[in-house]
């Protein structure tokens, strides 16, 4: 079946015979074709009539194929490029692939192979465009759901539901969960969804300060109350008056300060350090901890009465390892952000990078994933983040069923698709969204694997 005439191919080669030969054959197959003898001429042609795909030789005068690719990537991000190289110069082609080339062919070019490469490049371009649209839709949906928090796993849906229910209330909230799970982001989202959204959202990390400094930070101090207190200072409770105060790692607060904190929660009144004048505040308190406060109460390190005052509403943030189908969604979210911050043109992750992220257990949770993607964004040399760019090691305790070293691309792809489908209950639409593939591609791959799509399954 001939391609639509809208598919425009730009052929770039300094050898007139090779250039005109490909031009004629492509026209016969229904492609719209432009041709250029070097990189500079190709840029002029592309400016006049932007192509859908570029087929370029690497060794050319004035501007070679590598330099052309760099210019094309800057001016037309996402434009697929197929490189052609002489036999024995495969190293240059591999370097071009690292720089983002879609495919490479060895001269003399097999025309059938070229057609397949062009059609696949167009398909991949369309898939990326579809993925970009899905990412935009996902961000919009997330924003409507709970103030931009990313993740649609069942575990996070439960969190969103509880958070949406408690946001309008005044009740104190205790958020528990491992370090790096996003407790602070959830606290901010609860504040943003509540009636205090226009007021202050003040945070304090309780584990970062010594006891005397922590008391001053929370409640403020009067002039002369201690050495260096040369003026009155307003504490975090007063700063948050009318709004929300988020106390992170509240399990680290010393018992002496716990007494004063309990009084604020009960009476909404306190005195500054070194002062006698009562200060009244209207503050909603959200606290977070990675400790088991019940165990801390049992051991005598945390007041039982304060625990019950804090634990009016309890939300537990799930670790990333039980949010398996959120890993890729979060990774792409961070990639979009860090690509813009670092002015990098990155289109996504390689298959091996995706597989590596799925296999990792993420002991540092979302924070570890965020840091890994930021580092990979900075270090990536091509248009895709590869497995070597990710600063993570997949341990034997990682998810079963996939081995990165020595695995073929087909094996990795199959595992990624099947694991994602299992995680989303067999929904090809959700799997396609998370893997940045079209639904048609998912269905085609399932047919190749001999696995029925949900539509094909019959009740047993």
Secondary structure, 3 states (H helix, E strand, C coil): CCCCCCCEEEEECCCHHHHHHHHHHHHHCCCEEEEECCHHHHHHHHHHCCCCEEEEECCCCCCCHHHHHHHHHHHCCCCEEEEEECCCCHHHHHHHHHCCCCEEEECCCCHHHHHHHHHHHHHHHHHHHHHHHHHHHHHHHHHHHHCCCCCCCHHHHHHHHHHHHHHCCCCCEEEECCCCCCHHHHHHHHHHHCCCCCCCEEEEEHHHCCHHHHHHHHHCECCCCCCCCCCCECCHHHHCCCCEEEEECHHHCCHHHHHHHHHHHHHCEEECECCCCEEECCCEEEEEECCCHHHHHHCCCCCHHHHHHHCCEEEECCCHHHCHHHHHHHHHHHHHHHHHHCCCCCCEECHHHHHHHHHCCCCCHHHHHHHHHHHHHHHCCCCEECHHHCCCCCCCCCCCCCCCCCCCHHHHHHHHHHHHHHHCCCCHHHHHHHHCCCHHHHHHHHHHHCCCCCCCCCCC
